[in-house]
Amino acid sequence: MNLEKWINKKDLEKIKALNNPKVEKVIDEYLTLCSPEKAVVIDDSPEDIAFVRQMAIDFKEEIKLAIDGHTVHYDGYYDQARDKKNTRLLVPSEEKEKYGQHINTIDRDEGLEEVLEIMDGVMTGKTAIIRFFSLGPTNSRFSICALQITDSTYVAHSEDLLYRQGYEEFKRLEGSEDFFYFIHSAGELTDKHVTKSVDKRRIYIDLIENRVFTVNNQYAGNSLGLKKLALRLAINKAIHEDWLTEHMFISAIWPLDKSRKTYFLGAYPSACGKTSTAMIPGNTIVGDDIAYLRICDEGEVRAVNIERGIFGIIKDVSPKNDPVIYNSLKTPRETIFSNILISEGQTYWLGMGKQVAIPETGMNWTSSKLGEWTTGMCCDEEGNEFKYSHPNARYTLRLEELENVDEALHDPNGVEVSGIIYGGRDSDTSVPVYECFSWEHGVYVGASIESETTAATLGKAGVRKHQPMANLDFIVVPLGEYLKAHLKFGERVASEKLPKIFSTNYFLRDEKGNYYDEILDKKIWLIWAEGRVQKEYEAIETPIGFIPKYGDLAKLFKEVFDIDYEKTRYEAEFSVRITKFLEKIERIENIFKNETNVPNLFFEKLEQQRKRLVEAEQIYGTDIISPFLFQA
């Protein structure tokens, strides 16, 4: 090894102190491949962490803003979101067929040859930053160590906000090779400090070696290996070790009298209310994105947030919709904004509220291609319309900075999970909230999540996309194997400790296309679900599951919002639409029939659901059954 070529004596001692041959081998191999001018090793000290933040400013990957602690970063014009096309799983050729249609794969040998060729010399003239993190609380049975090598100071700084420092955790490995590692390069940068060769952007995931190669990108969803890329590695690891990794928030739901709190997990596809559910006023948050779940000593399910921060979509964060986050983004604290409009050091984004006047000129996400933004600019030479702030613009901050953070955020034992919520975007089928009959029924419901597209994203509204467990983009094992792991997990939980599973839908519309629910109405559905876990509310049994009684909801709406929840609205929202549910069952059945090794129990639950719906239609003589009829 020849680490002295890039690393000074002081930093080399940091590496030697870990006493881990694999760590040294990985660092040596990829510094040799990427050929930086030098490398720096960052430990857990406040001085090293502050050094990274200053590097991001000095290297012009971030710009200081008017409020103390705030900076802004711009990704390139063509680097504004996750690159699904070039995010691929490296799979041995003989195994490719078993992964089904939903996983984007490439032959492992072919992919490695390609990406290593792209990365050969990619860091020439740059500084490599060597980082150590813990995915999960430190000194915890849940957590996984992660080694990151990157030449992006923005990536390194973002990870300090999003993840727990892990240099000391690597010492606790005592030489073990059980860690993930991530090699990233932003590639050659333009004079605007953004990636130049986006056409050679690659994000390749290697399950065999628990590593990720990501190159020629800066957008955090592609470049921060510890986020959705590590999620993929952890899903694979968990399924083969009898625990679960899920794309879920963790929140404590509090009843109105604040006499207790009950921890829930929630899985929602993009634009279906995940973050807003996790951040409902009156509740406290442990995490908004990724959870590790294990069965612990008393047979209960416990979970941890693998992160310590939020990389959130900033669009529509306003004093009305997200008061906690809005206040955090408008006060001094360490925060990174990305791809928004700035003018005279101030920040502007889409949907921040009518109280804000948008300036006529400034710098935004188009500036790396088109220069300074002005109000007269509405589209580029290719005819692509753009706004002053990108719809996928983001903010990054530590969870500790939020006033509603839960005290268990860093608890190495995690929190006991009593409820799990699956949500989708559905305009005409499902009710706002219902409880599943059993764990097995809940797995079926989670595997059947659909999310309707919107015109703003894909140009055609109402197209249903299948999103099992809100995790489709990140599942790296065959769907049948994934479902089998969930069913087996439930079998191992003590029966009295099994979390109740709920389904929510905030997007049901009336005949005129108007939503029945306001944004904060979801607070009512959460309070009811928490009450069901605590055996406070009775419920109505329907073919789809248990739904709330009218009187309980009417009381809650009055106590929480001081509004009258009318019987007509309740009937419209909680009627069971037989034909629509049967159509959904057919769609889901057709999808899973084309997957391999789907558990028979899944199809049994599907068939039971269909039978209940058909029998209810025969009994009541209508395909839209009022909730009041089920109580008659």
C-alpha positions as CSV (number, residue, x, y, z in Angstrom):
1,M,0.0,0.0,0.0
2,N,1.1,3.5,-0.7
3,L,-1.3,5.7,1.3
4,E,1.5,8.2,2.1
5,K,1.3,9.4,-1.5
6,W,-2.0,11.1,-0.8
7,I,-2.4,11.3,3.0
8,N,-0.3,13.3,5.4
9,K,1.2,11.7,8.5
10,K,-1.5,13.0,10.9
11,D,-4.4,11.7,8.8
12,L,-2.6,8.4,8.2
13,E,-2.4,7.8,11.9
14,K,-6.2,8.2,12.0
15,I,-6.6,5.3,9.5
16,K,-4.0,3.1,11.3
17,A,-5.8,3.7,14.6
18,L,-8.9,1.8,13.2
19,N,-6.8,-1.4,13.0
20,N,-8.9,-2.5,10.0
21,P,-7.1,-4.0,7.0
22,K,-10.2,-3.9,4.8
23,V,-10.6,-0.2,5.4
24,E,-7.0,0.4,4.4
25,K,-7.3,-1.8,1.4
26,V,-10.5,0.0,0.1
27,I,-8.9,3.4,0.6
28,D,-5.7,2.4,-1.1
29,E,-7.5,0.8,-4.0
30,Y,-9.8,3.7,-4.8
31,L,-7.3,6.5,-4.3
32,T,-5.1,4.6,-6.7
33,L,-7.9,4.3,-9.2
34,C,-9.3,7.9,-8.9
35,S,-5.9,9.6,-8.5
36,P,-6.7,12.7,-6.4
37,E,-4.1,15.3,-5.8
38,K,-4.4,14.6,-2.0
39,A,-6.8,13.1,0.5
40,V,-8.0,14.2,3.9
41,V,-9.3,11.9,6.6
42,I,-12.2,13.3,8.7
43,D,-12.8,11.9,12.2
44,D,-15.6,12.7,14.7
45,S,-14.1,15.9,16.1
46,P,-15.9,19.2,15.9
47,E,-12.8,20.7,14.3
48,D,-12.8,18.2,11.5
49,I,-16.6,18.6,10.9
50,A,-16.3,22.4,10.8
51,F,-13.3,22.0,8.4
52,V,-15.6,20.1,5.9
53,R,-18.2,22.9,6.0
54,Q,-15.6,25.5,5.3
55,M,-14.2,23.5,2.4
56,A,-17.6,23.4,0.8
57,I,-17.6,27.2,0.8
58,D,-14.0,27.7,-0.1
59,F,-14.4,25.2,-3.1
60,K,-17.5,27.1,-4.1
61,E,-19.8,24.1,-4.0
62,E,-21.9,26.1,-1.5
63,I,-22.6,29.8,-1.1
64,K,-23.1,31.6,2.2
65,L,-26.5,33.2,2.7
66,A,-27.8,36.1,4.8
67,I,-29.0,34.1,7.7
68,D,-26.2,32.7,9.9
69,G,-25.5,29.0,9.2
70,H,-27.4,28.9,5.9
71,T,-25.7,28.0,2.6
72,V,-27.0,27.2,-0.9
73,H,-25.8,24.5,-3.4
74,Y,-26.7,24.2,-7.0
75,D,-26.7,20.9,-8.9
76,G,-26.3,21.0,-12.7
77,Y,-29.2,21.9,-15.0
78,Y,-29.5,18.2,-15.9
79,D,-28.8,16.8,-12.5
80,Q,-31.9,17.7,-10.5
81,A,-33.4,14.3,-9.5
82,R,-32.6,10.6,-9.0
83,D,-31.3,9.0,-12.2
84,K,-33.4,5.9,-12.4
85,K,-32.2,4.9,-15.8
86,N,-28.5,4.8,-14.8
87,T,-29.0,3.4,-11.3
88,R,-28.4,-0.3,-11.7
89,L,-27.9,-3.4,-9.7
90,L,-24.7,-5.3,-10.6
91,V,-26.0,-8.9,-11.1
92,P,-24.2,-12.0,-12.2
93,S,-25.5,-12.9,-15.6
94,E,-26.8,-16.3,-14.5
95,E,-29.0,-14.6,-11.8
96,K,-30.5,-11.8,-13.9
97,E,-33.9,-13.4,-14.6
98,K,-34.9,-13.9,-11.0
99,Y,-34.9,-10.2,-10.3
100,G,-38.1,-9.5,-12.3
101,Q,-39.1,-6.5,-14.3
102,H,-39.0,-3.8,-11.6
103,I,-35.2,-3.9,-10.8
104,N,-32.9,-2.2,-13.3
105,T,-29.9,-4.6,-13.6
106,I,-26.7,-4.9,-15.6
107,D,-24.3,-7.8,-15.9
108,R,-21.9,-7.5,-12.9
109,D,-18.7,-8.0,-14.9
110,E,-19.8,-5.6,-17.6
111,G,-21.0,-2.9,-15.2
112,L,-17.8,-3.1,-13.1
113,E,-15.6,-2.7,-16.2
114,E,-17.6,0.3,-17.3
115,V,-17.8,2.2,-14.1
116,L,-14.2,1.6,-13.1
117,E,-13.1,2.9,-16.5
118,I,-15.1,6.0,-16.0
119,M,-13.7,6.5,-12.5
120,D,-10.1,6.0,-13.6
121,G,-8.4,9.3,-12.8
122,V,-11.7,11.0,-12.2
123,M,-10.4,12.9,-9.1
124,T,-7.2,14.3,-10.8
125,G,-6.3,17.7,-9.3
126,K,-9.0,17.3,-6.6
127,T,-9.1,16.5,-2.9
128,A,-10.6,13.2,-1.8
129,I,-12.5,13.3,1.4
130,I,-12.5,10.1,3.5
131,R,-15.5,9.8,5.9
132,F,-16.8,7.4,8.5
133,F,-20.4,7.2,9.5
134,S,-22.9,5.2,11.4
135,L,-26.2,4.2,9.8
136,G,-28.3,4.3,12.9
137,P,-27.5,5.4,16.5
138,T,-24.0,4.8,17.7
139,N,-23.1,1.8,19.8
140,S,-26.4,0.0,18.8
141,R,-27.2,-3.5,17.6
142,F,-29.2,-1.9,14.8
143,S,-26.5,0.1,13.2
144,I,-24.2,-0.4,10.2
145,C,-20.8,1.3,9.7
146,A,-20.3,3.2,6.4
147,L,-17.1,4.3,4.7
148,Q,-17.4,7.1,2.2
149,I,-14.8,8.4,-0.3
150,T,-15.9,11.5,-2.2
151,D,-14.4,14.5,-4.0
152,S,-17.5,16.6,-3.4
153,T,-17.3,18.9,-0.4
154,Y,-21.1,19.5,-0.7
155,V,-21.7,15.7,-0.4
156,A,-19.4,15.5,2.6
157,H,-21.0,18.5,4.3
158,S,-24.5,17.1,3.7
159,E,-23.6,13.8,5.3
160,D,-22.5,15.6,8.4
161,L,-26.1,17.0,8.7
162,L,-27.8,13.7,7.7
163,Y,-25.8,11.0,9.5
164,R,-24.1,10.3,12.8
165,Q,-20.3,10.4,12.9
166,G,-18.9,6.9,12.8
167,Y,-15.1,7.1,13.2
168,E,-15.3,5.7,16.7
169,E,-17.8,3.1,15.5
170,F,-15.2,1.8,13.1
171,K,-12.9,1.3,16.1
172,R,-15.6,-0.9,17.7
173,L,-15.6,-3.1,14.6
174,E,-12.2,-4.4,15.9
175,G,-11.1,-5.2,12.3
176,S,-14.4,-6.7,11.1
177,E,-15.2,-6.4,7.4
178,D,-18.9,-5.9,8.0
179,F,-19.4,-2.4,6.7
180,F,-20.8,-0.7,3.6
181,Y,-18.6,1.5,1.4
182,F,-19.3,4.2,-1.2
183,I,-17.1,5.7,-3.8
184,H,-18.3,8.9,-5.3
185,S,-17.0,11.6,-7.6
186,A,-18.7,14.6,-9.0
187,G,-16.4,14.3,-12.0
188,E,-15.0,17.2,-13.9
189,L,-16.7,20.5,-12.9
190,T,-17.7,23.4,-15.1
191,D,-16.8,27.0,-14.3
192,K,-20.1,27.1,-12.5
193,H,-18.9,24.3,-10.2
194,V,-21.4,21.7,-11.4
195,T,-20.8,18.3,-13.0
196,K,-19.8,18.5,-16.6
197,S,-20.1,15.0,-18.0
198,V,-23.7,14.1,-16.9
199,D,-24.0,11.9,-19.9
200,K,-21.5,9.6,-18.1
201,R,-23.5,9.6,-14.9
202,R,-23.5,6.1,-13.3
203,I,-24.8,4.8,-10.0
204,Y,-24.0,1.1,-9.7
205,I,-24.9,-1.0,-6.7
206,D,-22.9,-4.2,-5.8
207,L,-24.6,-6.4,-3.3
208,I,-21.8,-9.0,-3.3
209,E,-19.3,-6.5,-1.9
210,N,-21.8,-4.2,-0.1
211,R,-20.5,-1.2,-2.1
212,V,-21.8,1.5,-4.4
213,F,-20.0,3.4,-7.2
214,T,-21.6,6.7,-8.1
215,V,-19.9,9.2,-10.5
216,N,-20.5,12.4,-12.6
217,N,-23.3,13.7,-10.4
218,Q,-24.0,16.0,-7.4
219,Y,-27.7,15.8,-6.7
220,A,-27.9,14.2,-3.3
221,G,-30.3,11.4,-4.3
222,N,-27.6,10.1,-6.6
223,S,-24.4,11.2,-4.8
224,L,-25.0,10.6,-1.1
225,G,-24.3,6.9,-1.0
226,L,-25.5,6.6,2.6
227,K,-29.1,7.5,1.7
228,K,-31.2,5.6,-0.9
229,L,-28.2,3.7,-2.2
230,A,-27.4,2.4,1.3
231,L,-31.1,1.6,1.7
232,R,-30.7,-0.8,-1.2
233,L,-27.7,-2.5,0.4
234,A,-29.5,-2.7,3.8
235,I,-32.7,-4.2,2.3
236,N,-30.6,-7.0,0.9
237,K,-28.6,-7.5,4.1
238,A,-31.8,-7.4,6.3
239,I,-33.7,-10.0,4.3
240,H,-30.8,-12.4,4.6
241,E,-30.5,-11.8,8.3
242,D,-34.2,-11.9,9.3
243,W,-34.8,-8.2,10.0
244,L,-36.3,-5.5,7.8
245,T,-35.1,-2.3,6.2
246,E,-38.0,0.0,5.2
247,H,-38.7,3.3,3.5
248,M,-40.6,4.6,6.5
249,F,-40.9,7.5,8.8
250,I,-41.0,7.0,12.6
251,S,-43.2,9.2,14.6
252,A,-44.8,9.3,18.1
253,I,-48.5,10.0,17.9
254,W,-49.9,11.7,21.0
255,P,-53.6,11.7,22.1
256,L,-55.2,15.0,22.8
257,D,-54.6,14.8,26.5
258,K,-50.9,14.1,26.0
259,S,-51.1,11.3,28.5
260,R,-48.9,8.9,26.5
261,K,-47.2,8.5,23.1
262,T,-47.4,5.6,20.7
263,Y,-44.8,5.0,18.0
264,F,-45.9,4.4,14.4
265,L,-44.0,3.8,11.2
266,G,-45.3,5.0,7.9
267,A,-44.6,4.2,4.2
268,Y,-45.8,6.5,1.5
269,P,-44.7,6.9,-2.1
270,S,-43.5,10.3,-3.2
271,A,-46.1,13.1,-3.1
272,C,-48.5,11.0,-1.0
273,G,-48.1,12.8,2.3
274,K,-45.2,11.0,4.0
275,T,-43.3,14.0,5.5
276,S,-46.5,15.9,6.3
277,T,-47.8,12.9,8.2
278,A,-44.5,12.5,10.1
279,M,-44.6,16.3,10.9
280,I,-48.3,16.6,12.0
281,P,-48.5,19.3,14.7
282,G,-48.8,17.8,18.2
283,N,-46.8,14.7,17.4
284,T,-43.0,14.2,17.7
285,I,-40.7,12.8,15.0
286,V,-37.9,10.3,15.2
287,G,-37.3,10.1,11.5
288,D,-38.9,11.0,8.1
289,D,-37.4,8.5,5.6
290,I,-35.7,5.2,6.5
291,A,-36.1,2.7,9.4
292,Y,-34.3,-0.5,10.5
293,L,-36.7,-2.9,12.2
294,R,-35.7,-5.8,14.5
295,I,-37.5,-8.1,16.9
296,C,-36.0,-7.7,20.3
297,D,-35.8,-9.6,23.6
298,E,-39.4,-9.4,24.7
299,G,-40.7,-10.3,21.2
300,E,-41.6,-6.7,20.3
301,V,-40.7,-4.8,17.1
302,R,-38.3,-2.0,17.6
303,A,-37.0,0.5,15.1
304,V,-34.4,3.2,14.6
305,N,-33.9,6.0,12.2
306,I,-30.7,5.4,10.3
307,E,-30.3,9.2,9.8
308,R,-30.1,12.2,12.1
309,G,-31.3,14.8,9.6
310,I,-33.8,15.6,6.8
311,F,-33.2,16.0,3.1
312,G,-36.6,17.3,2.3
313,I,-38.5,18.7,-0.6
314,I,-38.9,22.4,0.1
315,K,-41.8,23.0,-2.4
316,D,-45.0,24.0,-0.5
317,V,-43.3,24.4,2.9
318,S,-45.2,27.3,4.3
319,P,-46.4,28.7,7.6
320,K,-49.8,27.1,7.0
321,N,-48.8,23.7,5.8
322,D,-45.5,23.0,7.6
323,P,-45.1,25.6,10.4
324,V,-42.3,23.7,12.2
325,I,-40.1,23.3,9.2
326,Y,-40.8,26.7,7.8
327,N,-39.7,28.3,11.1
328,S,-36.6,26.2,11.1
329,L,-35.8,27.4,7.5
330,K,-36.2,31.0,8.5
331,T,-34.0,31.1,11.6
332,P,-30.2,30.8,12.2
333,R,-29.0,27.2,12.1
334,E,-26.8,25.0,9.9
335,T,-28.9,24.4,6.8
336,I,-28.1,23.6,3.2
337,F,-30.6,24.7,0.5
338,S,-30.4,23.4,-3.0
339,N,-31.8,24.5,-6.4
340,I,-33.9,27.3,-5.0
341,L,-33.9,31.0,-6.0
342,I,-31.6,33.3,-4.0
343,S,-31.5,37.1,-4.2
344,E,-29.4,39.3,-2.0
345,G,-28.7,36.4,0.2
346,Q,-32.4,35.6,0.8
347,T,-34.2,32.3,-0.1
348,Y,-37.3,31.7,-2.2
349,W,-39.1,28.5,-3.2
350,L,-42.3,27.4,-4.7
351,G,-45.4,27.4,-2.5
352,M,-43.8,29.2,0.4
353,G,-46.9,31.3,0.9
354,K,-48.6,34.5,-0.4
355,Q,-46.9,36.6,2.3
356,V,-43.6,36.4,0.3
357,A,-43.0,38.6,-2.8
358,I,-40.7,36.9,-5.3
359,P,-37.9,39.1,-6.5
360,E,-37.5,39.8,-10.3
361,T,-33.9,38.6,-10.5
362,G,-31.4,36.3,-8.8
363,M,-29.6,33.0,-9.0
364,N,-31.4,29.7,-9.3
365,W,-31.1,26.1,-10.6
366,T,-31.0,27.3,-14.3
367,S,-28.1,29.7,-13.7
368,S,-25.4,27.1,-14.4
369,K,-26.8,26.9,-18.0
370,L,-28.6,30.1,-18.7
371,G,-26.9,32.7,-16.4
372,E,-28.8,35.0,-13.9
373,W,-32.5,34.3,-13.6
374,T,-35.1,37.0,-14.3
375,T,-38.9,37.0,-14.3
376,G,-38.9,37.1,-18.1
377,M,-37.3,33.7,-18.3
378,C,-40.0,31.0,-18.6
379,C,-38.4,28.2,-20.7
380,D,-35.1,27.2,-22.3
381,E,-34.2,26.9,-26.0
382,E,-35.5,23.4,-25.9
383,G,-39.0,24.6,-24.9
384,N,-38.8,23.2,-21.3
385,E,-40.8,25.3,-18.9
386,F,-39.1,26.2,-15.6
387,K,-40.0,28.0,-12.4
388,Y,-37.9,30.3,-10.3
389,S,-37.3,27.3,-8.0
390,H,-37.0,23.7,-9.0
391,P,-40.0,21.6,-8.0
392,N,-37.6,19.1,-6.5
393,A,-35.5,21.8,-4.7
394,R,-34.4,20.7,-1.2
395,Y,-33.3,21.6,2.3
396,T,-31.0,19.7,4.5
397,L,-30.9,20.1,8.3
398,R,-30.4,18.1,11.5
399,L,-33.5,16.7,13.2
400,E,-32.2,18.1,16.5
401,E,-32.9,21.6,15.0
402,L,-36.7,20.9,14.9
403,E,-38.8,21.8,17.9
404,N,-40.9,18.6,17.5
405,V,-38.0,16.1,17.6
406,D,-38.6,13.1,19.8
407,E,-36.3,12.4,22.7
408,A,-35.7,8.8,21.4
409,L,-33.9,10.0,18.2
410,H,-30.6,8.7,19.3
411,D,-31.7,5.9,21.6
412,P,-29.5,2.8,20.7
413,N,-32.4,0.5,21.6
414,G,-34.8,2.2,19.2
415,V,-38.5,2.6,19.9
416,E,-41.2,0.0,20.2
417,V,-43.4,0.0,17.2
418,S,-47.2,-0.3,17.8
419,G,-48.6,0.7,14.5
420,I,-47.6,0.8,10.8
421,I,-49.3,3.0,8.2
422,Y,-49.3,2.4,4.4
423,G,-50.5,5.4,2.3
424,G,-51.1,6.0,-1.4
425,R,-52.6,8.6,-3.7
426,D,-56.1,7.4,-4.7
427,S,-58.8,9.7,-6.0
428,D,-61.8,7.3,-6.2
429,T,-61.4,4.0,-4.3
430,S,-60.1,3.8,-0.7
431,V,-61.4,5.4,2.4
432,P,-59.3,8.0,4.4
433,V,-58.3,5.4,7.1
434,Y,-58.9,1.8,7.9
435,E,-57.3,-0.9,10.1
436,C,-56.2,-4.2,8.5
437,F,-57.6,-7.5,9.9
438,S,-54.2,-9.0,10.6
439,W,-50.4,-8.8,10.0
440,E,-50.8,-11.0,6.9
441,H,-53.7,-8.8,5.6
442,G,-51.5,-5.8,6.3
443,V,-48.6,-7.2,4.2
444,Y,-51.1,-7.7,1.3
445,V,-52.3,-4.1,1.7
446,G,-48.8,-2.7,1.8
447,A,-47.8,-4.8,-1.2
448,S,-50.8,-3.4,-3.0
449,I,-50.1,0.4,-2.6
450,E,-50.8,2.4,-5.7
451,S,-50.0,6.0,-6.4
452,E,-51.7,8.1,-9.0
453,T,-49.5,10.4,-11.1
454,T,-50.1,14.1,-11.4
455,A,-50.0,16.3,-14.4
456,A,-47.2,18.2,-12.8
457,T,-44.9,15.3,-12.8
458,L,-45.6,13.1,-15.8
459,G,-47.9,15.1,-17.9
460,K,-50.9,12.8,-17.4
461,A,-53.0,12.7,-14.3
462,G,-54.6,9.6,-12.7
463,V,-52.2,6.9,-14.0
464,R,-51.8,4.4,-11.2
465,K,-48.3,3.3,-10.4
466,H,-47.8,0.2,-8.3
467,Q,-45.6,1.0,-5.3
468,P,-45.3,-2.1,-2.9
469,M,-44.5,-0.9,0.6
470,A,-43.7,2.5,-1.1
471,N,-40.3,0.9,-1.7
472,L,-40.4,-0.2,-5.4
473,D,-37.5,2.0,-6.5
474,F,-35.2,0.6,-3.8
475,I,-36.1,-3.1,-3.6
476,V,-33.0,-5.1,-4.8
477,V,-34.4,-8.6,-4.2
478,P,-37.2,-10.4,-6.1
479,L,-40.6,-9.2,-5.0
480,G,-41.6,-12.7,-3.9
481,E,-38.6,-12.9,-1.6
482,Y,-39.4,-9.4,-0.2
483,L,-43.0,-10.3,0.7
484,K,-41.9,-13.7,2.2
485,A,-39.5,-11.8,4.5
486,H,-42.3,-9.6,5.7
487,L,-44.6,-12.5,6.4
488,K,-41.9,-14.5,8.2
489,F,-41.0,-11.4,10.3
490,G,-44.6,-11.2,11.5
491,E,-44.6,-14.9,12.5
492,R,-41.6,-14.2,14.8
493,V,-43.2,-11.3,16.7
494,A,-44.9,-12.1,19.9
495,S,-48.7,-12.2,19.1
496,E,-49.5,-9.6,21.8
497,K,-46.8,-7.3,20.4
498,L,-47.7,-7.4,16.7
499,P,-48.1,-3.8,15.4
500,K,-51.5,-3.0,14.0
501,I,-51.4,-2.1,10.3
502,F,-53.5,0.8,8.8
503,S,-54.1,2.2,5.4
504,T,-54.6,5.9,4.7
505,N,-55.7,7.9,1.7
506,Y,-55.7,11.7,1.8
507,F,-56.7,12.2,-1.8
508,L,-60.3,11.0,-2.2
509,R,-62.3,13.4,-4.4
510,D,-65.9,14.1,-4.9
511,E,-67.8,14.1,-8.3
512,K,-66.5,17.6,-9.0
513,G,-62.9,16.7,-8.4
514,N,-62.6,18.4,-5.1
515,Y,-60.7,16.8,-2.2
516,Y,-62.8,15.8,0.8
517,D,-59.9,16.4,3.2
518,E,-57.9,19.5,4.1
519,I,-54.1,19.0,4.5
520,L,-54.2,18.8,8.3
521,D,-57.3,16.5,8.5
522,K,-54.8,13.6,8.6
523,K,-54.3,14.5,12.2
524,I,-57.7,13.0,12.9
525,W,-57.0,9.8,11.2
526,L,-53.7,9.4,13.1
527,I,-55.4,10.1,16.5
528,W,-58.0,7.4,15.7
529,A,-55.3,4.9,14.7
530,E,-53.5,5.6,17.9
531,G,-56.7,5.1,19.8
532,R,-57.3,1.8,18.1
533,V,-53.8,0.6,19.2
534,Q,-54.6,1.6,22.8
535,K,-58.1,0.0,22.6
536,E,-60.0,3.3,23.1
537,Y,-62.2,3.1,20.0
538,E,-64.6,0.5,18.7
539,A,-64.7,0.1,14.9
540,I,-66.9,-1.1,12.1
541,E,-66.0,-4.3,10.3
542,T,-66.2,-3.9,6.5
543,P,-64.9,-6.1,3.6
544,I,-61.7,-4.0,3.4
545,G,-61.0,-3.7,7.2
546,F,-62.1,-1.9,10.3
547,I,-63.2,1.8,9.8
548,P,-64.0,4.5,12.4
549,K,-67.5,5.1,13.7
550,Y,-69.1,8.4,12.8
551,G,-69.5,9.6,16.4
552,D,-65.8,9.1,17.2
553,L,-64.7,11.2,14.2
554,A,-67.3,13.9,14.8
555,K,-66.1,14.3,18.4
556,L,-62.4,14.5,17.3
557,F,-63.1,17.0,14.5
558,K,-64.9,19.2,17.0
559,E,-62.2,18.9,19.7
560,V,-59.2,19.3,17.4
561,F,-60.4,21.8,14.7
562,D,-63.7,23.1,16.2
563,I,-65.6,22.1,13.1
564,D,-68.7,20.0,12.5
565,Y,-67.9,16.8,10.7
566,E,-71.2,16.2,8.8
567,K,-72.8,12.7,8.4
568,T,-73.0,13.3,4.6
569,R,-69.2,13.8,4.4
570,Y,-68.5,10.8,6.6
571,E,-70.8,8.7,4.4
572,A,-69.2,9.9,1.2
573,E,-65.6,9.3,2.5
574,F,-66.2,6.0,4.2
575,S,-68.5,4.2,1.8
576,V,-66.9,1.0,0.4
577,R,-66.7,1.2,-3.4
578,I,-66.9,-2.4,-4.3
579,T,-66.3,-2.1,-8.1
580,K,-63.3,0.1,-7.6
581,F,-61.7,-2.2,-5.1
582,L,-62.3,-5.2,-7.3
583,E,-60.6,-3.5,-10.2
584,K,-57.6,-2.8,-8.0
585,I,-57.5,-6.4,-6.9
586,E,-57.4,-7.4,-10.6
587,R,-54.5,-5.0,-11.3
588,I,-52.5,-6.2,-8.3
589,E,-53.1,-9.9,-9.1
590,N,-51.9,-9.4,-12.7
591,I,-48.7,-7.8,-11.4
592,F,-47.8,-10.5,-8.9
593,K,-48.7,-13.4,-11.2
594,N,-45.8,-12.3,-13.3
595,E,-43.4,-12.4,-10.4
596,T,-41.5,-15.5,-9.2
597,N,-41.9,-17.3,-5.9
598,V,-44.6,-15.0,-4.5
599,P,-45.9,-16.7,-1.3
600,N,-49.2,-18.5,-1.6
601,L,-50.4,-16.7,1.5
602,F,-50.3,-13.4,-0.4
603,F,-52.7,-14.8,-3.1
604,E,-54.9,-16.3,-0.3
605,K,-55.3,-12.8,1.3
606,L,-56.0,-11.3,-2.1
607,E,-58.7,-13.9,-2.8
608,Q,-60.2,-13.4,0.7
609,Q,-60.4,-9.7,0.0
610,R,-62.2,-10.3,-3.3
611,K,-64.6,-12.8,-1.7
612,R,-65.6,-10.3,1.1
613,L,-66.3,-7.6,-1.4
614,V,-68.4,-9.8,-3.7
615,E,-70.4,-11.1,-0.8
616,A,-71.0,-7.6,0.5
617,E,-72.3,-6.5,-2.9
618,Q,-74.7,-9.4,-2.9
619,I,-76.0,-8.7,0.6
620,Y,-76.6,-5.0,0.2
621,G,-77.5,-4.9,-3.5
622,T,-75.2,-2.0,-4.3
623,D,-71.6,-1.5,-5.3
624,I,-71.2,1.6,-3.1
625,I,-72.0,0.6,0.4
626,S,-72.7,3.2,3.1
627,P,-70.7,2.8,6.4
628,F,-74.1,3.1,8.2
629,L,-75.3,-0.1,6.5
630,F,-72.5,-2.1,8.0
631,Q,-73.8,-1.0,11.5
632,A,-77.4,-1.9,10.8
